[in-house]
Amino acid sequence: MTALRKGGTLVQVGMGRLEARLNTYELITKTLTVKGSNSGTTEDLAGIYELMHSGQLNPPMNLITQAAIPEAIEKLRTGGVIGRFIAVYDD
């Protein structure tokens, strides 16, 4: 909420957690909007891939081994993970 400008919109995509605390002071004084979304369209996904391919978008990705998956899942449960975990398997 703090990072949003006056009249901004917060969009929660997917279920990071089932519950969240919101700063209602900033919600009211900045006249913010909160929206939920399951995901985007196929066209949205294609656009994201194009931005990543061109180098204009570099999302944080955490490459992990198969052995590290249980630890990664626990980190996701407790929160604080920035980006996505991507399991890399040996050939």
A tleap script that builds the chain and sets N, CA, C and O, in Angstrom:
source leaprc.protein.ff14SB
mol = sequence {
  NMET THR ALA LEU ARG LYS GLY GLY THR LEU
  VAL GLN VAL GLY MET GLY ARG LEU GLU ALA
  ARG LEU ASN THR TYR GLU LEU ILE THR LYS
  THR LEU THR VAL LYS GLY SER ASN SER GLY
  THR THR GLU ASP LEU ALA GLY ILE TYR GLU
  LEU MET HIE SER GLY GLN LEU ASN PRO PRO
  MET ASN LEU ILE THR GLN ALA ALA ILE PRO
  GLU ALA ILE GLU LYS LEU ARG THR GLY GLY
  VAL ILE GLY ARG PHE ILE ALA VAL TYR ASP
  CASP
}
set mol.1.N position { 0.822 -1.184 0.000 }
set mol.1.CA position { 0.000 0.000 0.000 }
set mol.1.C position { 0.871 1.255 0.000 }
set mol.1.O position { 0.532 2.249 -0.642 }
set mol.2.N position { 1.967 1.209 0.703 }
set mol.2.CA position { 2.837 2.373 0.810 }
set mol.2.C position { 3.409 2.764 -0.551 }
set mol.2.O position { 3.587 3.950 -0.826 }
set mol.3.N position { 3.696 1.788 -1.400 }
set mol.3.CA position { 4.307 2.066 -2.702 }
set mol.3.C position { 3.315 2.611 -3.720 }
set mol.3.O position { 3.724 3.156 -4.744 }
set mol.4.N position { 2.025 2.473 -3.457 }
set mol.4.CA position { 1.029 2.933 -4.420 }
set mol.4.C position { 0.825 4.438 -4.334 }
set mol.4.O position { 0.875 5.026 -3.254 }
set mol.5.N position { 0.595 5.052 -5.494 }
set mol.5.CA position { 0.292 6.483 -5.528 }
set mol.5.C position { -1.192 6.686 -5.240 }
set mol.5.O position { -1.962 5.726 -5.211 }
set mol.6.N position { -1.581 7.914 -5.032 }
set mol.6.CA position { -2.982 8.234 -4.777 }
set mol.6.C position { -3.824 7.757 -5.960 }
set mol.6.O position { -3.496 8.034 -7.114 }
set mol.7.N position { -4.908 7.042 -5.667 }
set mol.7.CA position { -5.771 6.507 -6.704 }
set mol.7.C position { -5.258 5.231 -7.337 }
set mol.7.O position { -5.848 4.743 -8.301 }
set mol.8.N position { -4.155 4.670 -6.809 }
set mol.8.CA position { -3.554 3.464 -7.373 }
set mol.8.C position { -4.366 2.209 -7.113 }
set mol.8.O position { -5.340 2.221 -6.360 }
set mol.9.N position { -3.943 1.125 -7.752 }
set mol.9.CA position { -4.634 -0.155 -7.636 }
set mol.9.C position { -3.658 -1.251 -7.246 }
set mol.9.O position { -2.596 -1.398 -7.851 }
set mol.10.N position { -4.027 -2.014 -6.237 }
set mol.10.CA position { -3.271 -3.189 -5.824 }
set mol.10.C position { -3.983 -4.401 -6.402 }
set mol.10.O position { -5.176 -4.586 -6.162 }
set mol.11.N position { -3.262 -5.240 -7.171 }
set mol.11.CA position { -3.849 -6.443 -7.747 }
set mol.11.C position { -3.140 -7.648 -7.143 }
set mol.11.O position { -1.931 -7.813 -7.308 }
set mol.12.N position { -3.894 -8.488 -6.443 }
set mol.12.CA position { -3.354 -9.737 -5.899 }
set mol.12.C position { -3.640 -10.831 -6.913 }
set mol.12.O position { -4.796 -11.167 -7.172 }
set mol.13.N position { -2.566 -11.388 -7.490 }
set mol.13.CA position { -2.706 -12.441 -8.487 }
set mol.13.C position { -2.389 -13.774 -7.818 }
set mol.13.O position { -1.312 -13.956 -7.250 }
set mol.14.N position { -3.337 -14.698 -7.891 }
set mol.14.CA position { -3.134 -16.003 -7.270 }
set mol.14.C position { -3.224 -15.929 -5.759 }
set mol.14.O position { -3.513 -14.876 -5.192 }
set mol.15.N position { -2.976 -17.052 -5.117 }
set mol.15.CA position { -3.093 -17.124 -3.666 }
set mol.15.C position { -1.722 -17.224 -3.017 }
set mol.15.O position { -1.257 -18.317 -2.694 }
set mol.16.N position { -1.083 -16.087 -2.830 }
set mol.16.CA position { 0.174 -16.094 -2.090 }
set mol.16.C position { -0.063 -16.587 -0.678 }
set mol.16.O position { 0.681 -17.417 -0.156 }
set mol.17.N position { -1.097 -16.069 -0.079 }
set mol.17.CA position { -1.573 -16.484 1.243 }
set mol.17.C position { -3.080 -16.343 1.233 }
set mol.17.O position { -3.632 -15.610 0.413 }
set mol.18.N position { -3.742 -17.030 2.125 }
set mol.18.CA position { -5.191 -16.956 2.160 }
set mol.18.C position { -5.700 -15.736 2.912 }
set mol.18.O position { -6.856 -15.348 2.744 }
set mol.19.N position { -4.858 -15.127 3.734 }
set mol.19.CA position { -5.242 -13.924 4.471 }
set mol.19.C position { -4.111 -12.912 4.403 }
set mol.19.O position { -2.940 -13.276 4.297 }
set mol.20.N position { -4.477 -11.630 4.466 }
set mol.20.CA position { -3.463 -10.575 4.447 }
set mol.20.C position { -3.965 -9.389 5.264 }
set mol.20.O position { -5.170 -9.156 5.356 }
set mol.21.N position { -3.047 -8.652 5.847 }
set mol.21.CA position { -3.387 -7.424 6.561 }
set mol.21.C position { -3.223 -6.258 5.602 }
set mol.21.O position { -2.231 -6.176 4.878 }
set mol.22.N position { -4.181 -5.369 5.597 }
set mol.22.CA position { -4.106 -4.176 4.761 }
set mol.22.C position { -4.060 -2.943 5.636 }
set mol.22.O position { -4.736 -2.877 6.663 }
set mol.23.N position { -3.264 -1.966 5.234 }
set mol.23.CA position { -3.203 -0.694 5.944 }
set mol.23.C position { -4.416 0.133 5.507 }
set mol.23.O position { -4.388 0.779 4.460 }
set mol.24.N position { -5.469 0.107 6.307 }
set mol.24.CA position { -6.698 0.803 5.913 }
set mol.24.C position { -6.528 2.320 5.909 }
set mol.24.O position { -7.257 3.016 5.202 }
set mol.25.N position { -5.585 2.841 6.678 }
set mol.25.CA position { -5.329 4.289 6.656 }
set mol.25.C position { -4.917 4.705 5.246 }
set mol.25.O position { -5.475 5.645 4.680 }
set mol.26.N position { -3.934 3.997 4.683 }
set mol.26.CA position { -3.486 4.339 3.322 }
set mol.26.C position { -4.553 4.005 2.295 }
set mol.26.O position { -4.703 4.731 1.311 }
set mol.27.N position { -5.294 2.930 2.496 }
set mol.27.CA position { -6.371 2.568 1.583 }
set mol.27.C position { -7.375 3.711 1.457 }
set mol.27.O position { -7.819 4.035 0.355 }
set mol.28.N position { -7.727 4.314 2.575 }
set mol.28.CA position { -8.720 5.391 2.591 }
set mol.28.C position { -8.123 6.727 2.146 }
set mol.28.O position { -8.679 7.395 1.275 }
set mol.29.N position { -6.999 7.117 2.737 }
set mol.29.CA position { -6.455 8.445 2.436 }
set mol.29.C position { -5.906 8.561 1.017 }
set mol.29.O position { -5.894 9.652 0.448 }
set mol.30.N position { -5.454 7.453 0.444 }
set mol.30.CA position { -4.960 7.477 -0.935 }
set mol.30.C position { -6.048 7.070 -1.939 }
set mol.30.O position { -5.796 7.026 -3.143 }
set mol.31.N position { -7.240 6.777 -1.447 }
set mol.31.CA position { -8.363 6.294 -2.275 }
set mol.31.C position { -7.917 5.173 -3.219 }
set mol.31.O position { -8.074 5.252 -4.437 }
set mol.32.N position { -7.358 4.130 -2.609 }
set mol.32.CA position { -6.822 3.006 -3.367 }
set mol.32.C position { -7.913 1.998 -3.718 }
set mol.32.O position { -8.980 1.970 -3.105 }
set mol.33.N position { -7.618 1.178 -4.713 }
set mol.33.CA position { -8.490 0.091 -5.124 }
set mol.33.C position { -7.741 -1.222 -4.935 }
set mol.33.O position { -6.555 -1.316 -5.252 }
set mol.34.N position { -8.436 -2.236 -4.417 }
set mol.34.CA position { -7.857 -3.568 -4.257 }
set mol.34.C position { -8.655 -4.527 -5.131 }
set mol.34.O position { -9.883 -4.575 -5.059 }
set mol.35.N position { -7.936 -5.298 -5.966 }
set mol.35.CA position { -8.580 -6.261 -6.863 }
set mol.35.C position { -7.912 -7.617 -6.713 }
set mol.35.O position { -6.739 -7.710 -6.349 }
set mol.36.N position { -8.668 -8.661 -6.996 }
set mol.36.CA position { -8.138 -10.016 -7.031 }
set mol.36.C position { -8.166 -10.550 -8.440 }
set mol.36.O position { -9.016 -10.159 -9.240 }
set mol.37.N position { -7.235 -11.451 -8.758 }
set mol.37.CA position { -7.172 -12.024 -10.099 }
set mol.37.C position { -6.627 -13.444 -10.015 }
set mol.37.O position { -5.669 -13.702 -9.286 }
set mol.38.N position { -7.234 -14.366 -10.759 }
set mol.38.CA position { -6.699 -15.732 -10.834 }
set mol.38.C position { -5.412 -15.757 -11.644 }
set mol.38.O position { -4.416 -16.351 -11.231 }
set mol.39.N position { -5.444 -15.114 -12.782 }
set mol.39.CA position { -4.282 -15.017 -13.669 }
set mol.39.C position { -4.691 -14.202 -14.878 }
set mol.39.O position { -5.787 -13.642 -14.909 }
set mol.40.N position { -3.836 -14.132 -15.856 }
set mol.40.CA position { -4.151 -13.375 -17.066 }
set mol.40.C position { -4.640 -14.283 -18.183 }
set mol.40.O position { -4.858 -15.479 -17.989 }
set mol.41.N position { -4.805 -13.686 -19.349 }
set mol.41.CA position { -5.233 -14.428 -20.528 }
set mol.41.C position { -4.020 -15.059 -21.211 }
set mol.41.O position { -2.879 -14.802 -20.830 }
set mol.42.N position { -4.276 -15.871 -22.208 }
set mol.42.CA position { -3.196 -16.460 -23.002 }
set mol.42.C position { -2.376 -15.363 -23.679 }
set mol.42.O position { -1.155 -15.464 -23.792 }
set mol.43.N position { -3.067 -14.315 -24.126 }
set mol.43.CA position { -2.374 -13.187 -24.764 }
set mol.43.C position { -1.488 -12.454 -23.754 }
set mol.43.O position { -0.386 -12.021 -24.090 }
set mol.44.N position { -1.974 -12.318 -22.513 }
set mol.44.CA position { -1.166 -11.690 -21.455 }
set mol.44.C position { 0.125 -12.478 -21.241 }
set mol.44.O position { 1.208 -11.900 -21.148 }
set mol.45.N position { -0.002 -13.794 -21.165 }
set mol.45.CA position { 1.159 -14.648 -20.947 }
set mol.45.C position { 2.145 -14.538 -22.105 }
set mol.45.O position { 3.355 -14.468 -21.885 }
set mol.46.N position { 1.639 -14.522 -23.331 }
set mol.46.CA position { 2.512 -14.371 -24.502 }
set mol.46.C position { 3.254 -13.038 -24.443 }
set mol.46.O position { 4.434 -12.969 -24.787 }
set mol.47.N position { 2.566 -11.977 -24.006 }
set mol.47.CA position { 3.198 -10.670 -23.873 }
set mol.47.C position { 4.293 -10.664 -22.822 }
set mol.47.O position { 5.339 -10.044 -23.013 }
set mol.48.N position { 4.057 -11.351 -21.712 }
set mol.48.CA position { 5.075 -11.462 -20.653 }
set mol.48.C position { 6.307 -12.186 -21.179 }
set mol.48.O position { 7.436 -11.750 -20.956 }
set mol.49.N position { 6.079 -13.298 -21.882 }
set mol.49.CA position { 7.218 -14.047 -22.440 }
set mol.49.C position { 8.015 -13.196 -23.423 }
set mol.49.O position { 9.243 -13.277 -23.458 }
set mol.50.N position { 7.335 -12.387 -24.214 }
set mol.50.CA position { 8.024 -11.514 -25.170 }
set mol.50.C position { 8.867 -10.474 -24.432 }
set mol.50.O position { 10.005 -10.208 -24.819 }
set mol.51.N position { 8.312 -9.891 -23.375 }
set mol.51.CA position { 9.073 -8.914 -22.580 }
set mol.51.C position { 10.301 -9.565 -21.944 }
set mol.51.O position { 11.377 -8.967 -21.903 }
set mol.52.N position { 10.134 -10.794 -21.451 }
set mol.52.CA position { 11.272 -11.498 -20.858 }
set mol.52.C position { 12.320 -11.806 -21.924 }
set mol.52.O position { 13.516 -11.632 -21.689 }
set mol.53.N position { 11.875 -12.264 -23.094 }
set mol.53.CA position { 12.797 -12.595 -24.186 }
set mol.53.C position { 13.586 -11.365 -24.638 }
set mol.53.O position { 14.772 -11.467 -24.950 }
set mol.54.N position { 12.931 -10.213 -24.672 }
set mol.54.CA position { 13.593 -8.988 -25.119 }
set mol.54.C position { 14.513 -8.391 -24.060 }
set mol.54.O position { 15.308 -7.500 -24.357 }
set mol.55.N position { 14.406 -8.887 -22.809 }
set mol.55.CA position { 15.239 -8.353 -21.737 }
set mol.55.C position { 14.623 -7.163 -21.023 }
set mol.55.O position { 15.239 -6.607 -20.113 }
set mol.56.N position { 13.411 -6.756 -21.418 }
set mol.56.CA position { 12.751 -5.617 -20.781 }
set mol.56.C position { 12.149 -5.978 -19.426 }
set mol.56.O position { 11.838 -5.096 -18.626 }
set mol.57.N position { 11.985 -7.280 -19.169 }
set mol.57.CA position { 11.426 -7.743 -17.910 }
set mol.57.C position { 12.303 -8.859 -17.374 }
set mol.57.O position { 12.506 -9.874 -18.039 }
set mol.58.N position { 12.816 -8.670 -16.180 }
set mol.58.CA position { 13.692 -9.664 -15.565 }
set mol.58.C position { 13.153 -10.031 -14.182 }
set mol.58.O position { 13.643 -9.521 -13.174 }
set mol.59.N position { 12.146 -10.915 -14.124 }
set mol.59.CA position { 11.584 -11.268 -12.822 }
set mol.59.C position { 12.592 -12.052 -11.981 }
set mol.59.O position { 13.419 -12.785 -12.524 }
set mol.60.N position { 12.525 -11.899 -10.654 }
set mol.60.CA position { 13.442 -12.665 -9.802 }
set mol.60.C position { 13.118 -14.151 -9.867 }
set mol.60.O position { 11.993 -14.564 -9.584 }
set mol.61.N position { 14.107 -14.949 -10.241 }
set mol.61.CA position { 13.936 -16.396 -10.326 }
set mol.61.C position { 14.997 -17.060 -9.462 }
set mol.61.O position { 16.181 -16.730 -9.541 }
set mol.62.N position { 14.559 -17.989 -8.647 }
set mol.62.CA position { 15.452 -18.735 -7.767 }
set mol.62.C position { 15.568 -20.160 -8.287 }
set mol.62.O position { 14.647 -20.960 -8.123 }
set mol.63.N position { 16.695 -20.482 -8.913 }
set mol.63.CA position { 16.910 -21.825 -9.433 }
set mol.63.C position { 17.290 -22.744 -8.286 }
set mol.63.O position { 18.194 -22.442 -7.507 }
set mol.64.N position { 16.590 -23.875 -8.187 }
set mol.64.CA position { 16.856 -24.827 -7.112 }
set mol.64.C position { 16.985 -26.229 -7.704 }
set mol.64.O position { 16.546 -26.491 -8.824 }
set mol.65.N position { 17.592 -27.115 -6.934 }
set mol.65.CA position { 17.705 -28.516 -7.345 }
set mol.65.C position { 16.464 -29.272 -6.874 }
set mol.65.O position { 15.678 -28.763 -6.075 }
set mol.66.N position { 16.306 -30.476 -7.374 }
set mol.66.CA position { 15.188 -31.304 -6.949 }
set mol.66.C position { 15.247 -31.552 -5.441 }
set mol.66.O position { 14.210 -31.566 -4.778 }
set mol.67.N position { 16.420 -31.743 -4.908 }
set mol.67.CA position { 16.575 -32.000 -3.476 }
set mol.67.C position { 16.143 -30.810 -2.621 }
set mol.67.O position { 15.771 -30.988 -1.461 }
set mol.68.N position { 16.187 -29.599 -3.181 }
set mol.68.CA position { 15.844 -28.392 -2.421 }
set mol.68.C position { 14.350 -28.054 -2.458 }
set mol.68.O position { 13.922 -27.091 -1.821 }
set mol.69.N position { 13.550 -28.837 -3.199 }
set mol.69.CA position { 12.118 -28.530 -3.319 }
set mol.69.C position { 11.397 -28.501 -1.975 }
set mol.69.O position { 10.647 -27.555 -1.731 }
set mol.70.N position { 11.579 -29.491 -1.078 }
set mol.70.CA position { 10.875 -29.418 0.213 }
set mol.70.C position { 11.194 -28.150 1.012 }
set mol.70.O position { 10.300 -27.552 1.610 }
set mol.71.N position { 12.453 -27.745 1.021 }
set mol.71.CA position { 12.852 -26.517 1.721 }
set mol.71.C position { 12.204 -25.296 1.068 }
set mol.71.O position { 11.766 -24.379 1.763 }
set mol.72.N position { 12.143 -25.283 -0.251 }
set mol.72.CA position { 11.528 -24.165 -0.975 }
set mol.72.C position { 10.034 -24.079 -0.650 }
set mol.72.O position { 9.499 -22.988 -0.452 }
set mol.73.N position { 9.370 -25.226 -0.596 }
set mol.73.CA position { 7.939 -25.237 -0.261 }
set mol.73.C position { 7.724 -24.681 1.146 }
set mol.73.O position { 6.774 -23.935 1.380 }
set mol.74.N position { 8.584 -25.034 2.063 }
set mol.74.CA position { 8.461 -24.508 3.428 }
set mol.74.C position { 8.678 -22.992 3.448 }
set mol.74.O position { 7.983 -22.281 4.174 }
set mol.75.N position { 9.615 -22.499 2.674 }
set mol.75.CA position { 9.836 -21.051 2.583 }
set mol.75.C position { 8.610 -20.348 2.011 }
set mol.75.O position { 8.257 -19.254 2.452 }
set mol.76.N position { 7.961 -20.973 1.032 }
set mol.76.CA position { 6.740 -20.397 0.471 }
set mol.76.C position { 5.636 -20.346 1.523 }
set mol.76.O position { 4.874 -19.381 1.582 }
set mol.77.N position { 5.551 -21.386 2.352 }
set mol.77.CA position { 4.530 -21.419 3.411 }
set mol.77.C position { 4.736 -20.311 4.433 }
set mol.77.O position { 3.771 -19.699 4.891 }
set mol.78.N position { 5.977 -20.053 4.788 }
set mol.78.CA position { 6.266 -19.071 5.833 }
set mol.78.C position { 6.320 -17.650 5.294 }
set mol.78.O position { 6.276 -16.698 6.073 }
set mol.79.N position { 6.413 -17.483 3.976 }
set mol.79.CA position { 6.404 -16.151 3.368 }
set mol.79.C position { 7.782 -15.541 3.245 }
set mol.79.O position { 8.772 -16.082 3.740 }
set mol.80.N position { 7.824 -14.408 2.577 }
set mol.80.CA position { 9.070 -13.682 2.422 }
set mol.80.C position { 9.862 -14.040 1.181 }
set mol.80.O position { 10.946 -13.496 0.969 }
set mol.81.N position { 9.348 -14.948 0.349 }
set mol.81.CA position { 10.051 -15.330 -0.875 }
set mol.81.C position { 9.785 -14.270 -1.941 }
set mol.81.O position { 8.639 -13.901 -2.196 }
set mol.82.N position { 10.843 -13.797 -2.547 }
set mol.82.CA position { 10.706 -12.837 -3.649 }
set mol.82.C position { 10.955 -13.586 -4.947 }
set mol.82.O position { 12.000 -14.215 -5.112 }
set mol.83.N position { 10.015 -13.523 -5.858 }
set mol.83.CA position { 10.165 -14.199 -7.138 }
set mol.83.C position { 9.607 -15.609 -7.107 }
set mol.83.O position { 8.762 -15.942 -6.276 }
set mol.84.N position { 10.085 -16.420 -8.012 }
set mol.84.CA position { 9.608 -17.786 -8.188 }
set mol.84.C position { 10.755 -18.784 -7.980 }
set mol.84.O position { 11.914 -18.497 -8.278 }
set mol.85.N position { 10.402 -19.942 -7.470 }
set mol.85.CA position { 11.360 -21.060 -7.430 }
set mol.85.C position { 11.204 -21.833 -8.722 }
set mol.85.O position { 10.086 -22.110 -9.158 }
set mol.86.N position { 12.323 -22.183 -9.335 }
set mol.86.CA position { 12.316 -22.979 -10.558 }
set mol.86.C position { 13.236 -24.172 -10.323 }
set mol.86.O position { 14.440 -24.018 -10.113 }
set mol.87.N position { 12.643 -25.366 -10.364 }
set mol.87.CA position { 13.424 -26.582 -10.150 }
set mol.87.C position { 14.161 -26.936 -11.432 }
set mol.87.O position { 13.560 -27.021 -12.502 }
set mol.88.N position { 15.455 -27.138 -11.315 }
set mol.88.CA position { 16.304 -27.506 -12.448 }
set mol.88.C position { 16.752 -28.947 -12.220 }
set mol.88.O position { 17.345 -29.270 -11.191 }
set mol.89.N position { 16.465 -29.794 -13.180 }
set mol.89.CA position { 16.794 -31.206 -13.065 }
set mol.89.C position { 18.013 -31.540 -13.908 }
set mol.89.O position { 18.205 -30.988 -14.992 }
set mol.90.N position { 18.833 -32.448 -13.400 }
set mol.90.CA position { 19.968 -32.927 -14.184 }
set mol.90.C position { 19.451 -33.816 -15.300 }
set mol.90.O position { 18.443 -34.504 -15.139 }
set mol.91.N position { 20.144 -33.799 -16.434 }
set mol.91.CA position { 19.732 -34.655 -17.569 }
set mol.91.C position { 19.972 -36.095 -17.276 }
set mol.91.O position { 19.687 -36.952 -18.114 }
savepdb mol mol.pdb
quit
